[in-house]
Structures are given as structure tokens and as C-alpha cells.
Amino acid sequence: MLNNYLKIAFRNLLRNAGYSVINILGLAIGVVCTLLILLYVFDELSYDRYHPESELIYRVVQKSVVDGVGEPSAANPFPLRDALLNDYPDLVELAVRFFNLRAYKLTLSYNNEYHFNERRFFFTDPEVFNVFGFRLEEGDERTALVNPNTLVMTRETARKYFGDAEPVGKTLRFEGRLEMEVTGILEAIPENTHFQADILASMGTVNNLYSNGIPTDWFFNPCWTYIKVRSDDAAANLKTQMDVMVGKYYPESFKTDMTLALQPLHDIRLHSRFNNEIAPTSNILYIYIFSIIAIFVLLIACINFMNLATARASRRALEVGMRKVLGAEKKQLVGQFLGESFLVSLIAVLLSVLLMQLVLPSFNSFTGKELSFNPFHEPMLAAALAGIVILVGFISGIYPAIFLSSFNPVTTLKGGFRSGRGNSMLRQGLVVVQFSISIIMLTGTVVVWNQLNYMRNAELGFEKDHVVVIQSHLTAAIWNYDNLKQALLDHSSVLSVTGSETVIGSKYQVDEYIPVGTENADEQLFHTIMVHHDFAETFGLEIIAGRGFSDRFATDKTEAVMVNRTLVGQLGWTPENAIGRPFRKYDNEQLVIGVFEDFNYTGLHEPISPMILDMPDQDIQVAQYIRYISVRVAPGNPRTALDHIEQVWARFDPTRPVEYFMLDEELAALYAAEEMMGRIAGLFALFCVFVACLGLLGLASYTTQMRKKDIGIRKVMGASVINIVNVLSFEYLKLVLFSVLIAWPVSWFALNWWLENFAYRTSVTVWILLAATVITILVAFITVSYQTVKAAYTNPVDALKTE
């Protein structure tokens, strides 16, 4: 019996080769799209799960909020680790910190010949190998980072300095200050970890970097703290003690506004919305969206199969009638037709495996991932493919199987079978679903790219173009800032130079100030950026009252601040009468010298809040706070300016290669997650439309074949080719128009919900919905027209000669 079913199944596939190709190709494309998205989603969900007992690892985070202004920070004070270990030894098994001197990159050199700026360099505690799954290829994990001035590095990093020579035991110079011994070779850390490290150095080294050793104050939060608890219950108990920790250790001014929390390691990649992240994170929202897209594409492919199978029911009616007369039961017929569906599904999945080998490299390049697909060596992938075969086969085949097996044998053997109105309505309904999904996908793609373009081109309140940003923290050059600035300005290609604590437009700090003489003259938290002279001029900030910081006024360093329009409004002032108002920071009173127009200092995800610009007052504070030097260069060829910057830097810091980036490119990277979503949504929207049109092509081909006598009669009665094309095409275009009734409301609500993630956003306009609809209608019309025009030109004699 099984052999007979298989023979008939293969015979039907070969007899109807055109429809078989459409079914198999449509399903294969749907499966490929689904597999690509699943690989992406599974990779994102797998982050940090390779660490032993990763469910027991947490990161300590903190929030300090006053009147809605605050700093949710992933970083903590240095002494937090020891306090947790000492106060809760029955709950906390291990704790480690990571620290990078709050620097963009750190410099190592070997024999004064090889100098490299290392971005993935962290100081950490010796227990790091007991908390995380990091391993050493060479060296002893128990002792490698116990002593000060020791480090371990990956093999690839070691080759930059030592070539093929043995690295262990050799000495590198750190920041031109300390000799550090290589004590081990670190295995490359898997990509699915929320942060990457090429070099891990002993935390004891930090004692040699600070004159008084590792800082022990609780208001300075420069490092990331991770703990491993003894059990799930221990984690629950420790969470209840976080307020106790704040009350016991943090400064009095912090206690009412500060909260500590434990963040599970598994949540950091997709559920983290903190400042001072150790590395960029992603967003669980996009995982949900990509998963829905995968379901959409596969659903469209399955609908194609169902539509063509039910549309071709009359071709199988006689076969069903004969089998029933010969004693076949309904469940046997259902099994037969489901088996055929599973066979098509199996062939499609096997084809998709071959296609995956072709498209995966391009997809990896497209997404920046390093995904692999080898189901023959990965049991989970093989199981997933088997599941897809069963799922797709069942979804695609269950209705056609039940429908075909329900035929009345007497009616079918008399040749009286007619496809019922209910069957026709189901096919039409499925086409409506397909094109509803296609319109939703196209609309979503347009809105995502509109939002991206809006963010890229929005007026930020400052001039971001033609600005070179130099990473200056911990460099020798920063100790000679004024002379460095003047040397940079000694070239016609450099228009202005300033310094700042953060990169404008992407980050900020929070600090406490008292607005003296106001109704609420208590300490308040304000978003703050430490800057240097000519900050407003370099970035083109609009000064609406007063002036900017200038080296013509010696008191600016100690007695002046600038504030934005929002802060002035919040305190009930006008820009003009804000000038001269005092703010107190610690024991120092500073006067407002200028009010600047609001600018977006942290991207367009968040609204503008009250902001203060302050200045460091001593050389040591300049070295501490001026982490970036921004150079506005003349428009045109930036290479001349860049060459000048490199030459000047080499004079002021010959031991450290200059590190710089263009500000506009750095700000564009703020929206990398949205850009990735737009690229993936756009790619799979095209696949959705293609697969839907593939099914529509097959359905139109079959329908015109079934209506060839109707077409012949119309031609004999004088109908023109255009009339016939209009009659045949309108049936399908009407379905596409019906799909608008579903797609528009869904698109409107879903996309407005997504746009709520941005404080500044575009909108979902009727024109966008119309554009997606028109594109879908045009593609559907072109698809159907091929078959309808072909049918309209058929000789009517060929269709009517049998009547």
C-alpha cells in the first residue's frame, strides 16, 4: 500500500511538473527564510549560556533617579565586590570586576617597536575563570592573574606583538608606564557573549596606576561587578538586601535616590537599557519581530500549497471516487494525501538545505554574524528540520487531504464533481491573507527606513559633519592640552578645537547641583557634560543668552556653567534672567554665563532633559575629564586635516598611535539595531511578495485553464483581449484590495507601537500605506497578466471543439 501511495505521489509530481515546481520552490524559499531568521534568533538567545552554571551569574546594576532625572548604570563602585563577599558569604560564592580605566582603548607596546591600541582590554579579578567559562590554552588559571602587572591574551593578539614566538613569560609595556608579564594564552571567547575581551589583566595592577591604590569611595562607579550566587534561593534572598547595601555604604546624599539590583547574565544581551554598558546590547523587541516575520514567510508558502492543492481538486476527483468504490476508507485517503504533502515538504526542505549553503555567507555578511548551518553534525538543527518537514507538511496538507477525501464517489464517477463555493471562498480568503501579510511587511519596511532616515537627517541642535573626534583619555598628549590645541589650530584645514568628557550626541553623565535661590534649593541631578573652551563654537550650538566658555575669561574654569533652554524653563526662568544665577556643586558656587538651545545629546530615543555644561578647573581634572578632543575641519578633502592631526599627535605622544573617528559615523552607529531591523525586514518583505506572487501565478494558471471554454465563448461573442484580461485579472485584484482592509489597521497599530520607542519619530501616513498597496497591486497585476494575456490570445476553436 505504501509503495502504491509513493508511486502515485511521484507520478502526480511529474505529471503536474509546473505546479510541483511552484509548490516546492515556494516552500523551499519559505523554509530558507525561516531557517535564516531562526539561526539569527537562536544565536541572540544563546548569549552567555555557554558559561558553566550561567543561571547563577548576575550583574549588579544601579539606578539613581531624582525628579525623573537619573542615571541607570551598569557600572558600580570598586568596593561593592568586597562588600558583597564580606557581608553575604552564605549567598555570594564568587564576585569579579571588570575595569578598563573608562578608556576607549588602552595601549601596549613591545620593545618600543610594536605599539597597538587595544579596545578589548580589561582588568579583572583572579576568580574570573571560576565565574565565567573563559579558559587558558597556556598558563595556570588559578595563578595567572593573582600577581600585579600580569595579563593573559588571545593567541591572535599575541601574534601582533611576538609573531610566532612563545608569548608566555614575555613583557609588554602598558601605557608607557608599567611593565606587564604575559602569564597565559586566553582561548578565543565565543561570539555569543555579551562582551568580548582580547586581553585580561590582573586587578592588582590598578593599585599601581592610582597613587593611593584602587579607589574606595562609593560615588565613583567605574567598573562592572558580576557575582555568582550559591543557589536560586540565594539570589532571591540577596535581592532583598540591596537596599540594606545602599543604606550601609553609599554616601548620605545617595541613599534616598539610589537603588541596586541584580540582573541575570542571560538578560544582559536583550533586556538591558543601562548607561555605561560594557559592550553594545541588542533588543528583545527585534527578536519578537524577526520571529513573526519567519512565521509570516512560512505561512505564505504553506498557503500557496493549500491553494493549488484545493484548486486542482477536480483533477483528483475521479481517483478518489475509484479508491472509495474499491473500499478505501476516509482515513486511508487522508493519510495518502497527507503523505503526498509530507513528500513535497521533505523535497522542499532538502532543497532548502542546499540553498542555505549558498545564501548563508551572504546573510552573515548582511547581518555581521558568524552563523553556521550543518544539520548533519548538529542534532538540534537536524531535529528542527525534521520538525519543519512535519509542521509544513501537516499545515499545507491537512485541509486539502480532508477536502479531497470527502468527495462522494457516485457523483465523482458520474463526472458531476464541481468545486463548491465554500472551497472557492477558502482559496480567495487564503490569497487575501497572503497579500495582507505582504502589504504589512512592505509598509513596515518603509516606516522603518523612514524612521532611520529621519534619525540620520534630523536637526540635532548641533553640527555633526566635518568633526574628527580623537580619543585622548590616558594619553600623554592630554597633559599638554592647551599646547596640543594650539598646534592643531596651526593649519588652515582645522577650524576649531575643543574637548569633552563624552562624545556629543551619544552619551552623558549625571551630577548633583543645587540651584541656589530657587524654591527647590536642594541637590538635584542634572545631565552633565564636562567640556573645554570653544565647545559651543566647535559644534555650532546656538547661544540664546549670554556667551560660551572662552579662554579670554580665566574664571570660566572655576566659576562658570552653561545651561540649556529646558533647564531654564524647568526652574521657571527666562534665558535672559538666567544669566548670573548661581549653582552650587559640592562647596563651589558657579554662575550661569550662557544659555544654549536644546540639542539631542543622547540620540533620538530619549527626550531632551535639563542639561549643564561644566569645565574642569585644574590640569589633573583636564586629564581625568577630557576624554575626547573634537576637531572641526574644513569641508572638502579631510585627508589634509587628518595628516596634520596625525603629525601633531606624534609630536605630543610618540608612544601611542592616534585614535580618531568621524562624529557623523559614530552617531549613525547609535541606530545600528534599527538599521539591522530595516535590512532584515526589507529582505524578507521581498521574499514574502515573491512567494505570494509565485502562488498567485500557479493559481492564475490553473484558473485560466479551467475557464478556457468560458474564455472561448467570450471571444466568439466578440470580447476583445483587453476585455478578457480585465475580467480575469479583476478577480485577483479584487482580492488584493480586500487584503487592504486587514493590512492597513494592523500596520497602523503595530508600527505606531514600534515608533513609541523613540522620543522623536516619523509617522505612519496614508501615503506610506498607499505606496505599499500600489506596489503590491502592480506586482500582483503583472503576475496575473502573464497568464490572463496568454489565455486571452488562445484560439477559441481549440477550447470549444470538444463541445
Residue pairs with C-beta under 8 A, 6 or more apart in sequence:
5 335
5 336
5 339
5 340
6 339
6 343
8 319
8 336
8 340
9 339
9 340
9 343
10 343
12 20
12 340
13 20
13 343
13 344
14 20
16 312
16 315
18 698
18 701
19 308
19 312
19 698
19 701
19 702
20 344
22 304
22 308
22 694
22 695
22 697
22 698
23 304
23 305
23 308
23 344
23 348
23 698
24 344
24 347
24 348
24 351
25 348
25 351
25 694
26 300
26 301
26 304
26 305
26 691
26 694
26 695
27 301
27 302
27 304
27 305
27 344
27 345
27 348
27 349
27 352
27 392
27 396
28 348
28 349
28 351
28 352
28 355
29 297
29 301
29 352
29 355
29 687
29 690
29 691
29 694
30 297
30 298
30 300
30 301
30 302
30 392
30 687
30 691
31 298
31 301
31 348
31 349
31 352
31 388
31 392
32 352
32 355
32 356
32 359
33 293
33 294
33 297
33 298
33 684
33 687
34 294
34 295
34 297
34 298
34 388
35 352
35 356
35 373
35 384
35 388
36 356
36 359
36 360
36 363
37 290
37 291
37 293
37 294
37 297
37 680
37 684
38 294
38 384
39 360
39 371
39 373
40 290
40 367
40 369
40 371
40 680
41 287
41 290
41 291
41 294
43 192
43 369
43 371
44 269
44 270
44 282
44 287
45 270
45 287
46 192
47 192
47 193
47 194
47 266
47 268
47 269
47 270
48 54
48 57
48 192
48 193
48 194
48 265
48 266
48 268
48 269
49 192
49 266
50 133
50 190
50 192
50 193
51 57
51 131
51 132
51 133
51 265
52 133
53 228
54 133
54 265
54 266
55 232
55 264
55 265
55 266
56 93
56 228
56 229
56 230
56 231
56 232
56 235
57 131
57 132
57 226
57 227
57 228
57 264
57 265
58 226
58 227
58 228
58 229
58 235
58 262
58 263
58 264
58 265
59 74
59 224
59 225
59 226
59 227
59 262
59 263
59 265
59 268
60 76
60 80
60 84
60 225
60 226
60 227
60 260
60 261
60 262
60 263
61 72
61 73
61 74
61 76
61 260
61 261
61 262
61 263
61 274
62 72
62 73
62 76
62 221
62 258
62 259
62 260
62 261
63 70
63 71
63 72
63 73
63 258
63 259
63 261
64 70
64 71
64 73
64 254
64 257
64 258
64 259
64 510
64 525
65 72
65 257
65 525
66 257
66 523
66 524
66 525
67 524
67 525
69 510
69 524
69 525
69 526
69 527
69 609
69 610
70 257
70 510
70 525
71 275
71 509
71 510
71 525
72 273
72 274
72 275
73 221
73 274
73 275
73 276
74 224
74 272
74 274
74 275
74 276
74 277
74 278
75 221
75 222
75 223
75 224
75 276
76 221
76 223
76 224
76 225
77 215
77 217
77 218
77 219
77 220
77 221
77 222
77 223
78 97
78 99
78 214
78 215
78 216
78 220
78 222
78 223
79 216
79 218
79 249
80 218
80 225
80 245
80 249
81 95
81 96
81 97
81 125
81 225
81 227
83 245
83 248
83 249
84 92
84 95
84 225
84 227
84 245
85 92
85 95
87 241
87 245
87 248
88 238
88 241
90 230
90 234
91 229
91 230
91 234
91 235
91 237
91 238
91 241
92 227
92 228
92 229
92 230
92 234
92 238
93 227
93 228
93 229
93 230
94 127
94 130
94 131
94 227
94 228
95 125
95 127
95 131
95 225
95 226
95 227
95 228
96 124
96 125
96 127
96 128
96 131
96 132
96 225
96 226
97 123
97 124
97 125
97 203
97 223
97 224
97 225
97 226
98 122
98 123
98 124
98 195
98 223
98 224
98 226
98 278
99 122
99 123
99 124
99 203
99 206
99 222
99 223
99 224
100 106
100 121
100 122
100 123
101 123
101 209
101 222
101 473
101 474
102 222
102 473
102 627
103 471
103 473
103 474
103 627
104 119
104 471
104 473
104 627
104 659
105 117
105 118
105 119
105 121
105 471
105 659
106 117
106 118
106 121
106 174
106 175
106 474
107 115
107 116
107 117
107 118
107 174
107 175
107 176
107 474
107 655
107 656
107 657
108 115
108 116
108 118
108 121
108 161
108 172
108 173
108 174
108 180
108 199
109 115
109 116
109 172
109 173
109 176
109 655
110 161
110 162
110 170
110 172
110 173
112 173
112 655
114 160
114 161
115 655
115 656
115 657
116 160
116 161
116 657
117 471
117 656
117 657
117 659
118 157
118 198
118 199
120 196
120 197
120 198
120 199
121 197
121 198
121 199
121 201
122 197
122 199
122 200
122 201
123 200
123 201
123 202
123 203
123 205
123 206
124 145
124 200
124 201
124 202
124 203
125 145
125 203
126 142
126 143
126 144
126 145
126 146
126 202
126 203
128 134
128 145
128 200
129 135
129 136
129 141
129 142
129 144
130 228
131 226
131 227
131 228
132 226
134 186
134 187
134 189
134 197
134 200
135 141
135 186
135 187
136 144
136 152
136 184
136 185
136 186
136 187
137 155
137 184
137 185
137 186
137 187
138 168
138 184
138 185
139 152
139 168
139 183
139 184
139 185
140 183
140 184
141 184
143 183
144 150
144 152
144 183
144 184
145 151
145 152
145 183
145 200
145 201
145 202
145 203
146 202
146 204
147 183
147 202
147 204
148 202
148 204
148 205
148 207
148 208
149 178
149 179
149 180
149 181
149 202
149 204
149 205
149 208
150 180
150 181
150 182
150 183
150 201
150 202
150 205
151 172
151 180
151 181
151 182
151 183
151 199
151 200
151 201
151 202
151 205
152 182
152 183
152 184
152 185
152 186
152 199
152 200
153 167
153 182
153 185
153 186
153 198
153 199
153 200
154 185
154 186
154 187
154 188
154 189
154 198
154 199
155 185
155 188
156 188
156 198
157 198
157 199
158 167
158 182
158 185
161 167
161 170
161 172
162 170
167 182
167 185
168 182
168 183
168 184
168 185
169 181
169 182
170 181
170 182
171 179
171 180
171 181
171 182
172 179
172 180
172 182
173 179
173 180
174 180
174 201
174 205
175 474
175 656
176 476
176 655
176 656
177 209
178 205
178 208
178 209
180 201
180 205
186 197
186 198
186 199
186 200
189 196
189 197
191 369
191 370
194 265
194 268
194 269
194 278
194 279
194 281
195 278
195 279
196 279
203 214
206 213
206 214
207 213
207 214
215 222
218 249
218 250
218 251
218 254
219 250
219 251
219 254
221 276
224 278
226 265
227 262
229 235
229 238
235 262
238 262
239 261
239 262
242 259
242 260
242 261
242 262
243 259
243 260
245 260
246 254
246 255
246 258
246 259
246 260
247 255
250 258
253 512
253 523
257 525
263 271
263 272
268 281
269 281
269 282
270 281
270 282
270 283
270 284
270 287
271 284
272 281
275 507
275 508
280 672
282 673
283 673
285 754
285 757
286 673
286 676
286 677
289 677
289 681
289 754
290 677
290 680
293 441
293 680
293 681
293 684
296 437
296 440
296 441
296 684
296 688
297 684
297 687
297 688
297 691
298 392
299 433
299 437
300 434
300 437
300 438
300 688
300 691
300 692
300 695
301 392
301 691
301 695
302 392
302 395
302 396
303 430
303 431
303 433
303 434
303 695
304 434
304 691
304 692
304 694
304 695
304 698
305 341
305 344
305 396
305 397
305 400
306 396
306 397
306 399
306 400
306 430
307 427
307 430
307 431
307 695
307 698
307 699
308 695
308 698
308 699
308 702
309 341
309 396
309 397
309 400
309 404
310 399
310 400
310 403
310 419
310 423
310 426
310 427
311 419
311 427
311 699
311 702
311 703
312 702
313 400
313 403
313 404
313 407
313 417
313 419
313 423
314 417
314 418
314 419
314 706
316 404
317 407
317 412
317 417
318 412
318 413
318 415
320 333
320 404
320 405
320 407
320 409
320 412
321 407
321 408
321 409
321 410
321 411
321 412
321 413
322 409
322 413
323 332
323 333
324 333
324 407
324 409
325 409
325 413
330 405
330 406
333 401
333 404
333 405
334 401
334 402
334 405
335 401
336 401
337 397
337 400
337 401
337 404
337 405
338 393
338 394
338 397
338 398
338 401
340 397
341 393
341 394
341 396
341 397
341 398
341 400
341 401
342 389
342 390
342 393
342 394
342 397
343 393
344 393
344 396
345 388
345 389
345 390
345 392
345 393
345 396
345 397
346 389
346 393
348 392
349 385
349 388
349 389
349 392
353 375
353 385
356 373
357 373
360 371
360 372
360 373
363 369
363 371
364 370
364 371
366 679
366 680
366 683
367 676
367 679
367 680
368 676
373 381
374 381
375 381
375 382
375 384
375 385
376 382
399 426
403 423
407 417
411 417
427 699
428 735
431 695
431 696
431 699
431 732
431 735
431 739
432 735
432 738
432 739
432 742
433 739
433 742
434 692
434 695
434 696
434 739
435 692
435 735
435 736
435 739
435 743
435 776
435 780
436 739
436 740
436 742
436 743
436 746
437 688
437 692
437 743
438 685
438 688
438 689
438 692
438 739
438 776
439 739
439 740
439 743
439 744
439 747
439 769
439 772
439 773
439 776
440 743
440 746
440 747
440 750
441 681
441 684
441 685
441 688
441 689
442 685
442 689
442 772
442 775
442 776
443 743
443 747
443 751
443 764
443 768
443 769
443 772
444 681
444 685
444 747
444 750
444 751
445 678
445 681
445 682
445 685
446 768
446 771
446 772
447 751
447 754
447 755
447 762
447 764
447 768
448 674
448 677
448 678
448 681
448 682
448 754
449 678
449 682
450 762
450 768
451 674
451 755
451 758
451 761
451 762
452 671
452 674
452 675
452 678
454 604
454 760
454 761
454 762
455 603
455 604
455 670
455 671
455 674
455 758
455 760
456 668
456 671
458 600
458 604
458 760
460 505
460 599
460 600
460 667
461 541
461 542
461 597
461 598
461 599
461 600
462 504
462 505
462 539
462 540
462 541
462 599
463 539
463 540
463 632
464 505
464 539
464 663
464 664
464 667
465 635
465 663
465 664
466 632
466 633
466 634
466 635
466 638
467 538
467 539
467 630
467 631
467 632
467 633
467 662
467 663
467 664
468 630
468 631
468 633
468 638
468 641
468 642
468 645
468 660
468 661
468 662
468 663
469 503
469 628
469 629
469 630
469 631
469 660
469 661
469 662
469 663
469 666
470 628
470 629
470 630
470 631
470 645
470 649
470 658
470 659
470 660
471 627
471 628
471 659
471 660
472 478
472 499
472 626
472 627
472 628
472 629
473 626
473 627
473 628
475 653
475 656
476 652
476 653
476 655
476 656
477 484
477 649
477 652
477 653
477 656
478 484
478 622
478 623
478 626
478 629
479 619
479 622
479 623
480 652
481 499
481 532
481 619
481 622
481 626
481 629
483 652
484 629
484 648
484 652
485 497
485 499
485 629
487 648
487 651
487 652
488 494
488 497
488 629
488 631
488 644
488 645
488 648
489 496
489 497
491 641
491 644
492 634
493 633
493 634
493 638
493 640
493 641
493 644
494 631
494 632
494 633
494 634
494 641
494 644
494 645
495 632
495 633
495 634
496 534
496 537
496 538
496 631
496 632
497 534
497 538
497 629
497 630
497 631
497 632
498 531
498 532
498 533
498 534
498 535
498 537
498 538
498 539
498 629
498 630
499 531
499 532
499 535
499 622
499 626
499 628
499 629
499 630
500 529
500 530
500 531
500 532
500 535
500 626
500 627
500 628
500 630
501 509
501 529
501 530
501 531
501 625
501 626
501 627
501 628
502 508
502 509
502 529
502 627
502 628
503 628
503 663
503 666
504 529
504 539
504 599
504 601
504 630
504 663
505 599
505 600
505 601
505 602
505 603
505 663
505 667
505 670
506 601
506 602
506 603
506 666
506 667
506 670
507 601
507 602
508 527
508 528
508 529
508 601
508 602
508 611
509 527
509 528
509 529
509 530
510 525
510 526
510 527
510 528
511 525
511 526
511 528
511 585
511 612
511 614
512 523
512 524
512 525
512 526
512 585
513 523
513 524
513 526
513 528
513 561
513 583
513 584
513 585
513 612
514 521
514 522
514 523
514 524
514 583
514 584
514 585
515 521
515 524
515 571
515 581
515 582
515 583
516 581
516 582
516 583
516 584
516 589
517 581
517 582
518 571
518 572
526 567
526 610
526 611
526 612
527 601
527 602
527 609
527 610
527 611
527 612
528 611
528 612
528 613
528 614
529 601
529 611
529 612
529 613
529 614
530 614
530 615
530 616
530 625
530 626
531 549
531 613
531 614
531 615
532 549
532 615
532 616
532 622
532 626
533 549
533 550
533 551
533 556
533 615
534 548
534 549
534 550
534 551
535 541
535 548
535 549
535 613
536 543
536 548
536 549
536 562
536 594
536 596
537 548
538 630
538 632
539 599
539 630
539 632
541 548
541 596
541 597
541 599
542 596
542 597
543 594
543 595
543 596
543 597
544 565
544 575
544 595
544 596
544 597
545 575
545 576
545 578
545 579
545 594
545 595
546 562
546 575
546 578
546 579
546 592
546 593
546 594
546 595
547 593
547 594
548 562
548 593
548 594
548 596
549 556
549 560
549 562
549 593
549 594
549 613
549 615
550 556
553 560
553 593
556 593
556 615
557 615
557 616
557 617
557 618
558 588
558 590
558 617
559 588
559 589
559 590
559 591
560 590
560 591
560 592
560 593
560 615
561 583
561 590
561 591
561 592
561 593
561 612
561 613
561 614
562 592
562 593
562 594
562 595
562 596
562 612
562 613
563 578
563 592
563 594
563 595
563 596
563 610
563 611
563 612
563 613
564 595
564 596
564 597
564 598
564 599
564 608
564 610
564 611
565 575
565 595
565 596
565 597
565 598
566 598
566 608
566 609
566 610
566 611
567 610
567 611
567 612
568 574
568 575
568 578
568 595
570 610
571 578
573 581
575 595
578 592
578 595
579 592
579 593
579 594
579 595
580 591
580 592
581 591
581 592
582 589
582 590
582 591
582 592
583 589
583 590
583 591
583 592
583 612
584 590
585 614
590 614
596 613
598 608
598 611
599 608
600 608
600 760
601 608
601 611
603 667
603 670
603 671
604 758
604 759
604 760
604 761
605 757
605 758
605 759
606 759
607 759
607 760
616 622
616 624
616 625
616 626
630 663
631 641
631 645
633 641
633 642
634 641
638 662
642 660
645 658
645 660
646 658
649 658
650 658
689 776
689 779
693 779
693 780
693 783
696 732
696 780
696 783
696 784
697 783
697 784
697 786
697 787
700 728
700 732
700 783
700 784
700 786
700 787
700 788
701 787
703 728
703 731
704 711
704 728
704 787
704 788
704 790
704 791
705 791
707 728
707 791
708 791
708 794
708 799
709 799
709 800
709 803
711 724
711 728
711 791
711 792
711 794
711 796
711 799
712 794
712 796
712 797
712 798
712 799
712 800
713 796
713 800
714 723
714 724
714 727
715 724
715 792
715 796
716 796
716 800
719 727
721 789
721 792
721 793
724 788
724 791
724 792
725 785
725 788
725 789
725 792
728 784
728 787
728 788
728 791
728 792
729 781
729 784
729 785
729 788
732 780
732 784
733 777
733 780
733 781
733 784
736 776
736 777
736 780
737 777
739 776
740 773
743 769
743 772
743 773
744 769
744 773
747 764
747 769
747 772
748 764
748 769
751 764
752 764
755 761
755 762
755 763
755 764
